[in-house]
Amino acid sequence: MKRLLKIFFVFFILCGLRINVDAQKSTISTVVIDAGHGGKDPGAVGKYSKEKDIALSVAIKTGNYIKKYLPDVKVVFTRTSDVFIPLYKRAEIANKKDADFFISIHCNANNNTRAYGSETYTMGLHKSDANLGTAMLENAAIMFEEDADQQYGGFNANAPESYIQLTLIQDEYQDESNLLAAYIQDQFKNRVGRRDRGVHQAGFLVLWRTAMPGVLVELGFISNLNEEKFLKSDEGQSFMASAIYRAFKQYKIEFEIENKPKENGVIVIATGLEYRIQFLTERVMVELSDPRFSGLTDLEMYQQDGLYKYTSGHFATFDKAMSTLSAVKAKGFNDAFIVAFSKGKRISVKDARSLETSLK
């Protein structure tokens, strides 16, 4: 009976930490990148590498990609060196910064050295022993914390029954978390060529204390020699970091389209309809800070058919876009034209105008 009461006592403690939900924001302005483990906590250990080192390198590369190509987003790292940060402190950093998303980066390990592939987790109920095992592996970091009993209400990272209280928590950010997790897995599979082990849920202590959507990324298995070699290499780390960055960018674009205040009373939140002015197409990437773009506003870059395409402005109606087109051409981009998007995906202007008409 005492044991049952203890479980429910901890449950109410956990729930109390997540009941304050901010009003829906309209932009993604701050992201926290969390490199798992560190310092006295090595995390998973491969033959030639440690999880804490790979996670740190990929985390910093991911943050730097975001800083470079999404300059309107503030990047906060939970650690930038080989130091130990308690799990609750990582969430505390994100909460104090009022972050819009929390991305925790890790490596997996398994007694079966043939296991390989990438997977991304969100906070929730584990549906398999494998998912529970991954959560236990990552939650074991609390064993290095001197005040773990006080901070986690007696939670035992190695006891399956301790996960009861975590599985009872309903994550109010589940949809957002799952969406970014799916984008990350898609990038890993289709852009980096990694084995897709899917999106899963499990009880991760580092996620339940964060007051925003969050994911925990398992880059791969350092217990597998081939995968360890890839994850240990600078090229492999750059590929994985750029995949996470591209997924985050896709999420940000779609989120802001759906939550952006719309002009002229046009209700397009469900479709994410908008027009932009495309003024440049290049075979190689050009930074948005390029001097040629001086004077243009709301710059975006999207990729299509292997080309980098640059746009200016976000307009809820075709007429609004038309009224700005001549100003863009006057900047020296005589071939500029109007393009349309729905939820971040390019659609024909004809379809967009039909959709716009139907929404009035």
KALIN-V624685 format. One record per backbone hydrogen bond with DSSP energy under -1.0 kcal/mol. CO is the residue of the C=O (numbers start at 0). NH is the residue of the N-H. E is the energy in kcal/mol with one decimal. If there is no record, write none. Layout:
BEGIN
co=CO nh=NH e=E
co=CO nh=NH e=E
END
This chain:
BEGIN
co=0 nh=4 e=-2.5
co=1 nh=5 e=-2.2
co=2 nh=6 e=-2.0
co=3 nh=7 e=-2.1
co=4 nh=8 e=-2.3
co=5 nh=9 e=-2.5
co=6 nh=10 e=-2.1
co=7 nh=11 e=-2.2
co=8 nh=12 e=-1.7
co=9 nh=13 e=-2.7
co=10 nh=14 e=-2.7
co=11 nh=15 e=-2.1
co=14 nh=17 e=-2.0
co=28 nh=73 e=-3.7
co=29 nh=99 e=-2.9
co=30 nh=75 e=-2.5
co=31 nh=102 e=-2.9
co=32 nh=77 e=-1.8
co=33 nh=104 e=-3.3
co=37 nh=40 e=-1.9
co=40 nh=37 e=-2.9
co=41 nh=51 e=-2.0
co=43 nh=50 e=-3.2
co=48 nh=45 e=-2.8
co=49 nh=53 e=-1.7
co=50 nh=54 e=-2.9
co=51 nh=55 e=-1.5
co=52 nh=56 e=-2.1
co=53 nh=57 e=-2.5
co=54 nh=58 e=-2.4
co=55 nh=59 e=-2.4
co=56 nh=60 e=-2.2
co=57 nh=61 e=-2.6
co=58 nh=62 e=-2.6
co=59 nh=63 e=-2.3
co=60 nh=64 e=-2.1
co=61 nh=65 e=-2.1
co=62 nh=66 e=-2.5
co=63 nh=67 e=-2.2
co=64 nh=68 e=-2.7
co=65 nh=69 e=-2.4
co=69 nh=72 e=-2.4
co=73 nh=30 e=-2.5
co=75 nh=32 e=-2.8
co=80 nh=82 e=-2.1
co=85 nh=89 e=-1.6
co=86 nh=90 e=-1.6
co=87 nh=91 e=-2.0
co=88 nh=92 e=-2.3
co=89 nh=93 e=-1.7
co=90 nh=94 e=-2.6
co=91 nh=95 e=-2.5
co=92 nh=96 e=-1.6
co=93 nh=98 e=-2.2
co=94 nh=97 e=-1.2
co=100 nh=31 e=-2.6
co=101 nh=214 e=-2.2
co=102 nh=33 e=-3.4
co=103 nh=216 e=-3.3
co=104 nh=35 e=-2.5
co=105 nh=218 e=-2.7
co=107 nh=221 e=-2.2
co=110 nh=112 e=-1.0
co=111 nh=114 e=-1.9
co=117 nh=196 e=-2.9
co=118 nh=217 e=-3.1
co=119 nh=199 e=-2.2
co=120 nh=215 e=-2.5
co=121 nh=201 e=-1.7
co=127 nh=131 e=-1.9
co=128 nh=132 e=-2.6
co=129 nh=133 e=-2.0
co=130 nh=134 e=-2.1
co=131 nh=135 e=-2.6
co=132 nh=136 e=-2.2
co=133 nh=137 e=-2.0
co=134 nh=138 e=-3.0
co=135 nh=139 e=-1.3
co=137 nh=140 e=-1.3
co=138 nh=141 e=-2.1
co=139 nh=142 e=-1.9
co=140 nh=143 e=-1.8
co=141 nh=144 e=-1.6
co=144 nh=147 e=-1.0
co=146 nh=150 e=-2.4
co=147 nh=151 e=-2.7
co=148 nh=153 e=-1.1
co=151 nh=154 e=-1.1
co=155 nh=158 e=-1.7
co=158 nh=161 e=-1.6
co=159 nh=162 e=-1.6
co=160 nh=163 e=-1.5
co=162 nh=166 e=-2.1
co=165 nh=168 e=-1.1
co=170 nh=173 e=-1.8
co=172 nh=176 e=-2.6
co=173 nh=177 e=-2.8
co=174 nh=178 e=-1.9
co=175 nh=179 e=-2.0
co=176 nh=180 e=-2.3
co=177 nh=181 e=-2.3
co=178 nh=182 e=-2.0
co=179 nh=183 e=-2.6
co=180 nh=184 e=-2.2
co=181 nh=185 e=-2.1
co=182 nh=186 e=-2.1
co=183 nh=187 e=-2.5
co=184 nh=188 e=-2.3
co=185 nh=189 e=-2.9
co=186 nh=190 e=-2.1
co=186 nh=191 e=-1.3
co=187 nh=193 e=-2.8
co=194 nh=117 e=-2.6
co=197 nh=119 e=-1.7
co=199 nh=121 e=-2.1
co=201 nh=123 e=-1.4
co=201 nh=203 e=-1.3
co=203 nh=206 e=-1.2
co=203 nh=207 e=-1.7
co=206 nh=209 e=-1.5
co=212 nh=101 e=-1.7
co=214 nh=103 e=-2.7
co=215 nh=120 e=-3.1
co=216 nh=105 e=-2.8
co=217 nh=118 e=-1.9
co=219 nh=107 e=-3.6
co=220 nh=223 e=-1.2
co=223 nh=227 e=-3.1
co=224 nh=228 e=-2.2
co=225 nh=229 e=-1.7
co=226 nh=230 e=-2.8
co=227 nh=231 e=-2.1
co=232 nh=236 e=-2.3
co=233 nh=237 e=-2.2
co=234 nh=238 e=-2.5
co=235 nh=239 e=-2.3
co=236 nh=240 e=-2.3
co=237 nh=241 e=-2.6
co=238 nh=242 e=-1.8
co=239 nh=243 e=-1.9
co=240 nh=244 e=-2.5
co=241 nh=245 e=-2.6
co=242 nh=246 e=-2.1
co=243 nh=247 e=-2.4
co=244 nh=248 e=-2.6
co=245 nh=249 e=-2.3
co=246 nh=250 e=-2.3
co=247 nh=251 e=-2.8
co=248 nh=252 e=-2.6
co=249 nh=253 e=-2.2
co=250 nh=254 e=-2.7
co=251 nh=255 e=-2.5
co=252 nh=256 e=-1.9
co=253 nh=257 e=-2.1
co=254 nh=258 e=-1.6
co=262 nh=265 e=-2.2
co=267 nh=271 e=-2.7
co=271 nh=342 e=-1.1
co=273 nh=340 e=-2.8
co=274 nh=314 e=-2.7
co=275 nh=338 e=-2.8
co=276 nh=311 e=-2.1
co=277 nh=336 e=-2.2
co=279 nh=309 e=-2.8
co=281 nh=307 e=-3.2
co=286 nh=289 e=-2.0
co=289 nh=292 e=-2.2
co=290 nh=293 e=-1.7
co=292 nh=295 e=-2.3
co=296 nh=312 e=-1.3
co=299 nh=310 e=-2.5
co=301 nh=308 e=-3.0
co=303 nh=306 e=-1.9
co=306 nh=303 e=-2.0
co=307 nh=281 e=-2.8
co=308 nh=301 e=-2.6
co=309 nh=278 e=-2.2
co=309 nh=279 e=-1.2
co=310 nh=299 e=-1.9
co=311 nh=276 e=-2.1
co=314 nh=274 e=-3.0
co=316 nh=320 e=-1.6
co=317 nh=321 e=-2.4
co=318 nh=322 e=-1.8
co=320 nh=323 e=-1.2
co=320 nh=324 e=-1.2
co=323 nh=327 e=-1.5
co=324 nh=328 e=-2.1
co=325 nh=329 e=-1.8
co=327 nh=330 e=-1.2
co=327 nh=332 e=-1.0
co=328 nh=331 e=-1.8
co=332 nh=335 e=-1.8
co=336 nh=277 e=-2.7
co=338 nh=275 e=-2.6
co=339 nh=346 e=-2.3
co=340 nh=273 e=-2.1
co=341 nh=344 e=-1.6
co=344 nh=341 e=-2.7
co=347 nh=351 e=-2.2
co=348 nh=352 e=-2.6
co=349 nh=353 e=-1.8
co=350 nh=354 e=-2.3
co=351 nh=355 e=-2.8
co=352 nh=356 e=-2.2
co=353 nh=357 e=-1.9
co=354 nh=358 e=-1.1
END
